[in-house]
Amino acid sequence: METLVAATKNGAIILGKEELGTIEEGKLADLQVIAGDPLKTFDVLGQPEIVMIGGKIHRFKN
């Protein structure tokens, strides 16, 4: 969990982009939806079910 937070929330803070890095109401939705638990294996991060950029779905795995 610490690695994921460091790569998202903390990374955004370091870059001075506090409006990014977490999922909250009113923030831009750049995210991926995965089928699996990234706390068990990071391999699932390379196989997103849905990719959303700017609140719009750009890729949807059937």
N, C-alpha and C positions, 0 to 999 in steps of 0.2 A: 504494500500500500504506500509506503514511504517513497518508493521509486516512482510510482504513478503520480503522486502529489508533486514530487520534485520536478517531473517532466511537464506538468500542466500548470497547476496553481502557482507554485514557486517560480517556475520558469517565466510565467507572465509577469509576476511581481518584479523579478530581476530586470526584465526588459522594460519596466515602467508601463506595462499594459494590463493594469488591474482589471480592466473591463473584459479581459479574456481569462481563460484558464480554469473556469469553473462553470457548472451548469446552474444558472439562476435566471429567474424571470427578468426580462429586459436586456439580457446579454445576447450577443450574436451566437447563433447555433452552428458552430463548426465542430462536428463530432462524428464518431463512428459508433454504430451499434454492432456488438459482437455476440456470437453464440458461444459462450464459454466463460471461464473464470480467469481473468488475467492475473489474479493473485496466485493461481496454481501454475500457470504457464504463459509466458509472453507470446507463444506461438499463435494464439488466437487473435492477437492484434493485427496480424498480417492477413486475416481472412474476414473482413467486415461483412456483415449482412446488409447494412445500410450505411451510406456515406452522406452526410449533410453538410453543406457549406453555405454560410449566410442564411440559414434557416430553410434552405431548399434542398430537396433530395436530389443528389447527382448520380447515385448508383444504388440500385436495389437488387440484391441477389435473389433469384427465384429458386 
